[in-house]
Amino acid sequence: MVASLLILGGIGMQAYNIATYWSFLRKSKKDILSVGDSSDNRCSYAAFFLLIFFLVGYVFVAVRGGDSLPIGSIFFFGALFCTLMIRLVIRLTSTIKRRGVDIVQTLIKVIEERDPNLNGHSLYVRNLSMVIWRYLPNDLQSQINQLDLEYAALLHDVGKLGIPESILNKPGKLSDSEWQVMREHPNKGVNILDELHSLGGILPWIRYHHERIDGKGYYGIPGDEVPLGARIIAVADTYSAITMERSYKPAMTYEEAIAILKDVAGKQLDARLVKVLCSIPRKELGACVPENIEVIS
């Protein structure tokens, strides 16, 4: 009786392990920090099929009646070992991802020290992008991996490392030639990040975050060809720019920002995404402001 219960428990745990590990593999294929090379992928799927093999073995023994106590104990604790190892792998992967975000966040703070107009801007855009993602309808949310969007939002202005400080910190309006230099920062950002192959999937989001729905953006990309990730960042970037004080303009209020976003919806910004941002409670948008900057509430 005890042996049968142990075997049945092992079967249940192995079925759970297969479902959990398969879910982990599917999610890992969708974010930039979990995508490995072909060898890593082969090992991952080999482990998955071994779990299935063991489950078939458990069922076979249960059906054939080989339910001695030693066998039941081996099956049960073997399945328990698999459960613990899968949980450990998932937890370690999650920890690595979060530490990766923390490192990028620290680097962004260092980068933004060059430009007082940017100080806190990338964190603000990241926070806004995350809350927009949470409020997206299911058909849009399923198209975007949250971690990928977080990295892209944090790194969207990294190309300003290649822009002279005389242009970045100019208090007045940029000249036409200076503006042309500034418009190159998305491309410069992609060039900086290009060697990090794991970031390849988000580079178009960074390159095209200044594109417009009407096709009059930096590179003239038609709105229906602009990646969804870039369009989300564009909405967050615009709201951040309006509500933050800059050397060349004062900060605007929440009401003013919402009015401007609605006015440019369908022309500069994706109308559906603007509607999403406008539906987010004001308090949640206010909570997106990093501690080191001030906006008018």
C-alpha atoms as a printed R data frame, in Angstrom:
    type eleno elety resid chain resno      x      y       z
1   ATOM     1    CA   MET     A     1  0.000  0.000   0.000
2   ATOM     2    CA   VAL     A     2  2.773  2.449   1.000
3   ATOM     3    CA   ALA     A     3  4.817  1.499  -2.061
4   ATOM     4    CA   SER     A     4  1.850  2.126  -4.366
5   ATOM     5    CA   LEU     A     5  1.259  5.523  -2.793
6   ATOM     6    CA   LEU     A     6  4.924  6.442  -3.221
7   ATOM     7    CA   ILE     A     7  4.844  5.464  -6.903
8   ATOM     8    CA   LEU     A     8  1.611  7.366  -7.495
9   ATOM     9    CA   GLY     A     9  3.120 10.385  -5.722
10  ATOM    10    CA   GLY     A    10  6.188 10.094  -7.950
11  ATOM    11    CA   ILE     A    11  3.972  9.956 -11.045
12  ATOM    12    CA   GLY     A    12  2.095 13.082  -9.926
13  ATOM    13    CA   MET     A    13  5.309 14.975  -9.214
14  ATOM    14    CA   GLN     A    14  6.859 13.994 -12.543
15  ATOM    15    CA   ALA     A    15  3.763 15.183 -14.404
16  ATOM    16    CA   TYR     A    16  4.009 18.472 -12.490
17  ATOM    17    CA   ASN     A    17  7.733 18.690 -13.277
18  ATOM    18    CA   ILE     A    18  7.082 18.233 -16.999
19  ATOM    19    CA   ALA     A    19  4.424 20.954 -17.049
20  ATOM    20    CA   THR     A    20  6.571 23.366 -15.006
21  ATOM    21    CA   TYR     A    21  9.721 22.792 -17.046
22  ATOM    22    CA   TRP     A    22  7.864 23.113 -20.356
23  ATOM    23    CA   SER     A    23  6.395 26.436 -19.215
24  ATOM    24    CA   PHE     A    24  9.902 27.589 -18.223
25  ATOM    25    CA   LEU     A    25 11.315 26.601 -21.632
26  ATOM    26    CA   ARG     A    26  8.551 28.440 -23.488
27  ATOM    27    CA   LYS     A    27  9.071 31.629 -21.466
28  ATOM    28    CA   SER     A    28 12.850 31.348 -21.838
29  ATOM    29    CA   LYS     A    29 12.531 31.363 -25.632
30  ATOM    30    CA   LYS     A    30 10.796 34.730 -25.463
31  ATOM    31    CA   ASP     A    31 13.186 36.874 -23.437
32  ATOM    32    CA   ILE     A    32 16.629 38.169 -24.256
33  ATOM    33    CA   LEU     A    33 18.466 36.869 -21.181
34  ATOM    34    CA   SER     A    34 17.419 33.228 -21.521
35  ATOM    35    CA   VAL     A    35 18.081 32.609 -25.203
36  ATOM    36    CA   GLY     A    36 21.145 30.384 -25.459
37  ATOM    37    CA   ASP     A    37 23.080 28.879 -28.350
38  ATOM    38    CA   SER     A    38 22.059 25.686 -30.139
39  ATOM    39    CA   SER     A    39 24.008 23.524 -27.674
40  ATOM    40    CA   ASP     A    40 22.162 25.050 -24.710
41  ATOM    41    CA   ASN     A    41 18.839 24.519 -26.442
42  ATOM    42    CA   ARG     A    42 19.636 20.873 -27.197
43  ATOM    43    CA   CYS     A    43 20.529 20.225 -23.556
44  ATOM    44    CA   SER     A    44 17.361 21.943 -22.351
45  ATOM    45    CA   TYR     A    45 15.110 19.870 -24.583
46  ATOM    46    CA   ALA     A    46 17.054 16.678 -23.845
47  ATOM    47    CA   ALA     A    47 16.294 17.251 -20.151
48  ATOM    48    CA   PHE     A    48 12.628 17.765 -20.985
49  ATOM    49    CA   PHE     A    49 12.390 14.494 -22.906
50  ATOM    50    CA   LEU     A    50 14.207 12.654 -20.104
51  ATOM    51    CA   LEU     A    51 11.505 13.853 -17.701
52  ATOM    52    CA   ILE     A    52  8.900 12.372 -20.054
53  ATOM    53    CA   PHE     A    53 10.920  9.130 -20.288
54  ATOM    54    CA   PHE     A    54 11.013  8.816 -16.504
55  ATOM    55    CA   LEU     A    55  7.284  9.457 -16.261
56  ATOM    56    CA   VAL     A    56  6.602  6.697 -18.791
57  ATOM    57    CA   GLY     A    57  8.817  4.408 -16.704
58  ATOM    58    CA   TYR     A    58  6.906  5.266 -13.550
59  ATOM    59    CA   VAL     A    59  3.579  4.495 -15.227
60  ATOM    60    CA   PHE     A    60  4.942  1.258 -16.683
61  ATOM    61    CA   VAL     A    61  6.086  0.019 -13.256
62  ATOM    62    CA   ALA     A    62  2.787  1.038 -11.674
63  ATOM    63    CA   VAL     A    63  0.800 -0.874 -14.325
64  ATOM    64    CA   ARG     A    64  3.029 -3.953 -14.168
65  ATOM    65    CA   GLY     A    65  2.719 -4.072 -10.383
66  ATOM    66    CA   GLY     A    66  6.381 -3.655  -9.452
67  ATOM    67    CA   ASP     A    67  5.406 -1.751  -6.344
68  ATOM    68    CA   SER     A    68  7.950 -2.829  -3.754
69  ATOM    69    CA   LEU     A    69  8.841 -0.348  -1.028
70  ATOM    70    CA   PRO     A    70 12.452  0.212  -2.221
71  ATOM    71    CA   ILE     A    71 11.265  0.902  -5.791
72  ATOM    72    CA   GLY     A    72  8.469  3.161  -4.550
73  ATOM    73    CA   SER     A    73 10.936  5.105  -2.404
74  ATOM    74    CA   ILE     A    74 13.409  5.513  -5.284
75  ATOM    75    CA   PHE     A    75 10.652  6.710  -7.604
76  ATOM    76    CA   PHE     A    76  9.172  9.160  -5.105
77  ATOM    77    CA   PHE     A    77 12.427 10.725  -3.948
78  ATOM    78    CA   GLY     A    78 13.786 10.746  -7.506
79  ATOM    79    CA   ALA     A    79 10.773 12.786  -8.588
80  ATOM    80    CA   LEU     A    80 11.199 15.026  -5.526
81  ATOM    81    CA   PHE     A    81 14.845 15.607  -6.488
82  ATOM    82    CA   CYS     A    82 13.749 16.650 -10.003
83  ATOM    83    CA   THR     A    83 11.179 19.023  -8.502
84  ATOM    84    CA   LEU     A    84 13.762 20.689  -6.278
85  ATOM    85    CA   MET     A    85 16.305 21.032  -9.104
86  ATOM    86    CA   ILE     A    86 13.760 22.571 -11.484
87  ATOM    87    CA   ARG     A    87 12.702 25.050  -8.825
88  ATOM    88    CA   LEU     A    88 16.368 25.915  -8.192
89  ATOM    89    CA   VAL     A    89 17.046 26.479 -11.910
90  ATOM    90    CA   ILE     A    90 13.977 28.710 -12.260
91  ATOM    91    CA   ARG     A    91 14.874 30.709  -9.149
92  ATOM    92    CA   LEU     A    92 18.524 31.169 -10.187
93  ATOM    93    CA   THR     A    93 17.457 32.239 -13.675
94  ATOM    94    CA   SER     A    94 15.057 34.790 -12.210
95  ATOM    95    CA   THR     A    95 17.782 36.126  -9.887
96  ATOM    96    CA   ILE     A    96 20.248 36.484 -12.759
97  ATOM    97    CA   LYS     A    97 17.667 38.370 -14.814
98  ATOM    98    CA   ARG     A    98 16.894 40.802 -12.018
99  ATOM    99    CA   ARG     A    99 20.585 41.401 -11.297
100 ATOM   100    CA   GLY     A   100 21.121 42.039 -14.998
101 ATOM   101    CA   VAL     A   101 18.426 44.734 -14.891
102 ATOM   102    CA   ASP     A   102 20.021 46.222 -11.758
103 ATOM   103    CA   ILE     A   103 23.423 46.416 -13.489
104 ATOM   104    CA   VAL     A   104 21.943 48.104 -16.569
105 ATOM   105    CA   GLN     A   105 20.042 50.515 -14.323
106 ATOM   106    CA   THR     A   106 23.287 51.495 -12.571
107 ATOM   107    CA   LEU     A   107 25.064 52.001 -15.901
108 ATOM   108    CA   ILE     A   108 22.209 54.208 -17.116
109 ATOM   109    CA   LYS     A   109 22.584 56.404 -14.040
110 ATOM   110    CA   VAL     A   110 26.285 56.846 -14.839
111 ATOM   111    CA   ILE     A   111 25.485 57.695 -18.477
112 ATOM   112    CA   GLU     A   112 22.837 60.233 -17.507
113 ATOM   113    CA   GLU     A   113 25.251 62.104 -15.265
114 ATOM   114    CA   ARG     A   114 26.615 63.622 -18.497
115 ATOM   115    CA   ASP     A   115 23.324 65.353 -19.194
116 ATOM   116    CA   PRO     A   116 21.262 67.011 -16.431
117 ATOM   117    CA   ASN     A   117 18.262 66.914 -18.786
118 ATOM   118    CA   LEU     A   118 18.424 63.122 -18.830
119 ATOM   119    CA   ASN     A   119 19.010 62.489 -15.146
120 ATOM   120    CA   GLY     A   120 16.358 59.943 -14.187
121 ATOM   121    CA   HIS     A   121 14.682 60.022 -17.610
122 ATOM   122    CA   SER     A   122 15.542 56.442 -18.635
123 ATOM   123    CA   LEU     A   123 14.309 55.037 -15.313
124 ATOM   124    CA   TYR     A   124 11.126 57.074 -15.692
125 ATOM   125    CA   VAL     A   125 10.586 55.728 -19.220
126 ATOM   126    CA   ARG     A   126 11.264 52.183 -17.960
127 ATOM   127    CA   ASN     A   127  8.708 52.552 -15.178
128 ATOM   128    CA   LEU     A   128  6.112 54.068 -17.520
129 ATOM   129    CA   SER     A   129  6.698 51.330 -20.110
130 ATOM   130    CA   MET     A   130  6.178 48.657 -17.460
131 ATOM   131    CA   VAL     A   131  2.869 50.125 -16.284
132 ATOM   132    CA   ILE     A   132  1.708 50.544 -19.893
133 ATOM   133    CA   TRP     A   133  2.572 46.870 -20.493
134 ATOM   134    CA   ARG     A   134  0.483 45.824 -17.500
135 ATOM   135    CA   TYR     A   135 -2.546 47.682 -18.868
136 ATOM   136    CA   LEU     A   136 -2.207 46.453 -22.467
137 ATOM   137    CA   PRO     A   137 -5.099 44.379 -23.822
138 ATOM   138    CA   ASN     A   138 -4.258 40.689 -24.049
139 ATOM   139    CA   ASP     A   139 -3.735 40.674 -27.820
140 ATOM   140    CA   LEU     A   140 -0.981 43.299 -27.508
141 ATOM   141    CA   GLN     A   141  0.520 42.105 -24.229
142 ATOM   142    CA   SER     A   142  1.066 38.621 -25.665
143 ATOM   143    CA   GLN     A   143  3.275 40.130 -28.382
144 ATOM   144    CA   ILE     A   144  5.751 41.720 -25.965
145 ATOM   145    CA   ASN     A   145  7.995 40.048 -23.414
146 ATOM   146    CA   GLN     A   146  8.038 42.188 -20.291
147 ATOM   147    CA   LEU     A   147 11.759 41.761 -19.590
148 ATOM   148    CA   ASP     A   148 12.672 42.628 -23.184
149 ATOM   149    CA   LEU     A   149 10.612 45.808 -22.935
150 ATOM   150    CA   GLU     A   150 12.258 46.696 -19.638
151 ATOM   151    CA   TYR     A   151 15.753 46.419 -21.152
152 ATOM   152    CA   ALA     A   152 14.795 48.347 -24.287
153 ATOM   153    CA   ALA     A   153 13.200 51.149 -22.252
154 ATOM   154    CA   LEU     A   154 16.239 51.445 -19.984
155 ATOM   155    CA   LEU     A   155 18.644 51.500 -22.947
156 ATOM   156    CA   HIS     A   156 16.607 53.579 -25.407
157 ATOM   157    CA   ASP     A   157 18.825 56.655 -24.985
158 ATOM   158    CA   VAL     A   158 22.186 54.902 -24.565
159 ATOM   159    CA   GLY     A   159 23.203 56.310 -27.961
160 ATOM   160    CA   LYS     A   160 23.455 59.761 -26.399
161 ATOM   161    CA   LEU     A   161 26.849 58.594 -25.168
162 ATOM   162    CA   GLY     A   162 27.967 59.374 -28.707
163 ATOM   163    CA   ILE     A   163 26.482 62.878 -28.751
164 ATOM   164    CA   PRO     A   164 28.790 65.806 -27.795
165 ATOM   165    CA   GLU     A   165 28.019 67.324 -24.419
166 ATOM   166    CA   SER     A   166 27.869 70.776 -26.039
167 ATOM   167    CA   ILE     A   167 24.735 69.588 -27.851
168 ATOM   168    CA   LEU     A   168 23.286 67.552 -24.991
169 ATOM   169    CA   ASN     A   169 23.625 70.396 -22.512
170 ATOM   170    CA   LYS     A   170 22.746 73.309 -24.783
171 ATOM   171    CA   PRO     A   171 20.166 75.416 -22.912
172 ATOM   172    CA   GLY     A   172 18.520 76.855 -26.018
173 ATOM   173    CA   LYS     A   173 17.105 75.490 -29.243
174 ATOM   174    CA   LEU     A   174 19.400 73.298 -31.348
175 ATOM   175    CA   SER     A   175 20.523 74.483 -34.766
176 ATOM   176    CA   ASP     A   176 19.640 72.397 -37.816
177 ATOM   177    CA   SER     A   177 23.124 70.851 -37.917
178 ATOM   178    CA   GLU     A   178 23.070 70.121 -34.172
179 ATOM   179    CA   TRP     A   179 19.615 68.591 -34.524
180 ATOM   180    CA   GLN     A   180 20.899 66.266 -37.255
181 ATOM   181    CA   VAL     A   181 23.620 65.072 -34.878
182 ATOM   182    CA   MET     A   182 21.044 64.540 -32.110
183 ATOM   183    CA   ARG     A   183 18.815 62.533 -34.435
184 ATOM   184    CA   GLU     A   184 21.591 59.979 -34.804
185 ATOM   185    CA   HIS     A   185 21.404 58.841 -31.174
186 ATOM   186    CA   PRO     A   186 19.079 55.861 -31.832
187 ATOM   187    CA   ASN     A   187 21.503 54.511 -34.449
188 ATOM   188    CA   LYS     A   188 24.458 55.176 -32.172
189 ATOM   189    CA   GLY     A   189 22.704 53.257 -29.415
190 ATOM   190    CA   VAL     A   190 22.197 50.266 -31.701
191 ATOM   191    CA   ASN     A   191 25.866 50.416 -32.728
192 ATOM   192    CA   ILE     A   192 26.948 50.446 -29.073
193 ATOM   193    CA   LEU     A   193 24.763 47.454 -28.194
194 ATOM   194    CA   ASP     A   194 25.281 45.489 -31.413
195 ATOM   195    CA   GLU     A   195 28.058 43.322 -29.968
196 ATOM   196    CA   LEU     A   196 25.739 42.077 -27.220
197 ATOM   197    CA   HIS     A   197 24.078 39.392 -29.310
198 ATOM   198    CA   SER     A   198 21.472 38.579 -26.670
199 ATOM   199    CA   LEU     A   199 20.046 42.089 -27.144
200 ATOM   200    CA   GLY     A   200 19.516 41.637 -30.876
201 ATOM   201    CA   GLY     A   201 15.754 41.253 -30.566
202 ATOM   202    CA   ILE     A   202 15.261 44.663 -28.941
203 ATOM   203    CA   LEU     A   203 17.615 46.709 -31.136
204 ATOM   204    CA   PRO     A   204 14.818 47.663 -33.586
205 ATOM   205    CA   TRP     A   205 12.785 48.965 -30.624
206 ATOM   206    CA   ILE     A   206 15.703 51.224 -29.666
207 ATOM   207    CA   ARG     A   207 16.436 52.298 -33.243
208 ATOM   208    CA   TYR     A   208 12.829 53.237 -34.014
209 ATOM   209    CA   HIS     A   209 11.562 54.705 -30.747
210 ATOM   210    CA   HIS     A   210 11.404 58.173 -32.362
211 ATOM   211    CA   GLU     A   211  9.378 57.034 -35.371
212 ATOM   212    CA   ARG     A   212  5.936 58.525 -35.891
213 ATOM   213    CA   ILE     A   213  2.684 56.853 -36.868
214 ATOM   214    CA   ASP     A   214  2.371 59.271 -39.795
215 ATOM   215    CA   GLY     A   215  5.806 58.259 -41.097
216 ATOM   216    CA   LYS     A   216  7.479 61.608 -40.313
217 ATOM   217    CA   GLY     A   217  9.883 60.295 -37.654
218 ATOM   218    CA   TYR     A   218 13.668 60.237 -37.626
219 ATOM   219    CA   TYR     A   219 13.948 57.556 -40.318
220 ATOM   220    CA   GLY     A   220 10.584 57.932 -42.046
221 ATOM   221    CA   ILE     A   221  9.344 54.439 -41.171
222 ATOM   222    CA   PRO     A   222  5.570 54.041 -41.792
223 ATOM   223    CA   GLY     A   223  3.583 53.584 -38.603
224 ATOM   224    CA   ASP     A   224  2.469 50.033 -39.393
225 ATOM   225    CA   GLU     A   225  6.119 48.987 -39.742
226 ATOM   226    CA   VAL     A   226  7.254 50.412 -36.397
227 ATOM   227    CA   PRO     A   227  7.694 47.553 -33.861
228 ATOM   228    CA   LEU     A   228  5.184 47.485 -31.024
229 ATOM   229    CA   GLY     A   229  7.983 47.737 -28.451
230 ATOM   230    CA   ALA     A   230  9.231 50.955 -30.064
231 ATOM   231    CA   ARG     A   231  5.704 52.387 -30.097
232 ATOM   232    CA   ILE     A   232  5.256 51.663 -26.374
233 ATOM   233    CA   ILE     A   233  8.591 53.321 -25.555
234 ATOM   234    CA   ALA     A   234  7.631 56.307 -27.731
235 ATOM   235    CA   VAL     A   235  4.476 56.910 -25.662
236 ATOM   236    CA   ALA     A   236  6.382 56.545 -22.372
237 ATOM   237    CA   ASP     A   237  9.246 58.715 -23.670
238 ATOM   238    CA   THR     A   238  6.853 61.476 -24.762
239 ATOM   239    CA   TYR     A   239  4.953 61.516 -21.460
240 ATOM   240    CA   SER     A   240  8.262 61.618 -19.577
241 ATOM   241    CA   ALA     A   241  9.610 64.466 -21.732
242 ATOM   242    CA   ILE     A   242  6.437 66.527 -21.207
243 ATOM   243    CA   THR     A   243  6.268 66.103 -17.430
244 ATOM   244    CA   MET     A   244  9.996 66.482 -16.662
245 ATOM   245    CA   GLU     A   245 11.658 69.864 -16.343
246 ATOM   246    CA   ARG     A   246 14.427 70.465 -18.875
247 ATOM   247    CA   SER     A   247 16.978 73.253 -19.208
248 ATOM   248    CA   TYR     A   248 15.064 74.539 -22.223
249 ATOM   249    CA   LYS     A   249 11.494 74.142 -20.908
250 ATOM   250    CA   PRO     A   250  9.468 73.902 -17.689
251 ATOM   251    CA   ALA     A   251  7.659 70.750 -16.623
252 ATOM   252    CA   MET     A   252  3.990 70.440 -17.550
253 ATOM   253    CA   THR     A   253  1.155 69.066 -15.454
254 ATOM   254    CA   TYR     A   254 -0.550 65.706 -15.777
255 ATOM   255    CA   GLU     A   255 -3.577 67.366 -17.389
256 ATOM   256    CA   GLU     A   256 -1.406 69.166 -19.932
257 ATOM   257    CA   ALA     A   257  0.488 65.974 -20.730
258 ATOM   258    CA   ILE     A   258 -2.686 63.957 -21.292
259 ATOM   259    CA   ALA     A   259 -4.106 66.714 -23.517
260 ATOM   260    CA   ILE     A   260 -0.928 66.763 -25.639
261 ATOM   261    CA   LEU     A   261 -0.862 62.972 -25.954
262 ATOM   262    CA   LYS     A   262 -4.479 62.899 -27.096
263 ATOM   263    CA   ASP     A   263 -3.744 65.657 -29.597
264 ATOM   264    CA   VAL     A   264 -0.847 63.736 -31.226
265 ATOM   265    CA   ALA     A   265 -2.542 60.310 -31.066
266 ATOM   266    CA   GLY     A   266 -2.754 58.787 -34.523
267 ATOM   267    CA   LYS     A   267 -0.209 61.277 -35.874
268 ATOM   268    CA   GLN     A   268  2.904 61.074 -33.750
269 ATOM   269    CA   LEU     A   269  1.925 58.282 -31.361
270 ATOM   270    CA   ASP     A   270 -0.049 55.048 -31.623
271 ATOM   271    CA   ALA     A   271 -3.649 56.012 -30.782
272 ATOM   272    CA   ARG     A   272 -4.414 52.684 -29.117
273 ATOM   273    CA   LEU     A   273 -1.377 52.963 -26.833
274 ATOM   274    CA   VAL     A   274 -2.177 56.567 -25.968
275 ATOM   275    CA   LYS     A   275 -5.656 55.400 -24.950
276 ATOM   276    CA   VAL     A   276 -4.042 52.754 -22.728
277 ATOM   277    CA   LEU     A   277 -1.827 55.321 -20.984
278 ATOM   278    CA   CYS     A   278 -4.748 57.707 -20.509
279 ATOM   279    CA   SER     A   279 -6.718 54.894 -18.837
280 ATOM   280    CA   ILE     A   280 -4.015 54.314 -16.212
281 ATOM   281    CA   PRO     A   281 -4.904 55.873 -12.840
282 ATOM   282    CA   ARG     A   282 -3.045 59.127 -12.246
283 ATOM   283    CA   LYS     A   283 -1.640 57.774  -8.992
284 ATOM   284    CA   GLU     A   284  0.041 54.870 -10.798
285 ATOM   285    CA   LEU     A   285  1.628 57.194 -13.342
286 ATOM   286    CA   GLY     A   286  2.850 59.359 -10.474
287 ATOM   287    CA   ALA     A   287  4.430 56.317  -8.835
288 ATOM   288    CA   CYS     A   288  6.592 55.857 -11.962
289 ATOM   289    CA   VAL     A   289  8.640 58.980 -11.165
290 ATOM   290    CA   PRO     A   290 12.135 58.031  -9.868
291 ATOM   291    CA   GLU     A   291 13.098 59.417  -6.473
292 ATOM   292    CA   ASN     A   292 15.793 61.732  -7.836
293 ATOM   293    CA   ILE     A   293 13.523 63.769 -10.132
294 ATOM   294    CA   GLU     A   294 10.470 65.931  -9.655
295 ATOM   295    CA   VAL     A   295  7.433 66.381 -11.860
296 ATOM   296    CA   ILE     A   296  4.348 68.523 -11.470
297 ATOM   297    CA   SER     A   297  1.506 66.334 -10.225
